[in-house]
Amino acid sequence: MAFIDYYKILGIDKSASAGDIKKAYRKLARKFHPDLNPSDKEAEHKFKEINEANEVLSDPKNRKKYDEHGKDWKHAEQFEKANQQQRQYQRGGEQSPFGDFGGGDYSDFFESMFGGRSSRGRTSGGNVKFRGQDLNASLNLNLKDVYETHKRTLTINGNNIRLTIPAGVKNGQIIKIKGHGGEGVNGGPKGDLNITFSIENNTKFKLDGDNFHTTIDLDLYKAVLGGEITVETFDGKAKLKIAPETQNGTKVKLKGKGFPVYKKEGSFGDLYITYQVIMPKNLSEKEKQLFAELVKLRPS
C-alpha cells in the first residue's frame, strides 16, 4: 500500500495542533463538498481523502500510530507485539520465528507477516494471529433513498453483504461493518468494512443538518389579504394559512417535516419555508385604475 501523507492532504505540518487540524479540515471539506461540486469526480475523490486524513489525525491515538509507523499505522499493535517477541528471543539466544527484521523497514516486516518471505528465505509468521485488513467502499445514493431505513445488498470482492441503511445517513458519513473486511492471518479475526456514503440531493429542498429549507412563490393578493395554500413537503403535501399583510421574505417553520435524525427513529428536523411574493404582470386597464385608487387611499 502506497504511503499517503495526511498532513500534506490537509495542508498542515506535523506540529499542527488539534485546532489547526480541525480548522484545515473544515475549510477543505467546504471547498470540495460534493454538494458544491456536482458531477466533479476529482472533487469527490479529494473530499474522501480529506475525510480520511481528518479521521486519522483528529484522533490522538491514531495520529501517534501514524507518526510512528507511517503507512503501516493500522498494524502498529501487531508490529509492537512482534517486535517484543523478537527481543525476547534475542535475549534468550534463540532464533526468532519472524526472521531478522530488526534493521529493516516496516514494509518488509509486514510483507513477511502477510505471506511473504523473510530475509532468511523461509516463510515467516509463526503461529501469531493477525487481524485482517480493513476494506473501504463507497455507496452512492439519492437523498430520497436515505429518508427511510431500508435494506440493500452490496457486492464486495465477490461477496454479497446484506446491509441495513438507517434513515438519516448524511453525505460523507462513514459506517463501519464489523467482520466484513479482509481475512485474518493464522486464524486471526477478519478486518472491518468501512462504507463512505455519497448522498446526492437532487430535490428542491436544501438540507442543513436535519432541517430542510425551501422557497415558494406567493401571489400579491394572497400576501395582502391572507388565505390558505397547499405546499409540497419532502414526503407529501401540507396546507398553510397565510396571514394578511405577509411580507416578502417571511419565513415559517413546519415542525417535524425535515430530515430524519440518524438512529433516532421517529425523530425529524423541521422544514423552513420562505415566501417570495410575486408581483402581478400584464395588468388590465381596470386593474391599473384600481391600484391607482388604492394609492390615493394610502397616506403619503
Helices and strands as residue ranges (DSSP letters): H 6-10, H 18-32, H 41-57, H 60-69, G 70-75, H 76-91, H 106-113, E 135-142, G 143-146, E 150-156, E 159-165, E 174-177, E 193-200, E 206-208, E 211-219, H 220-225, E 227-233, E 236-242, E 251-254, E 271-278, H 285-297
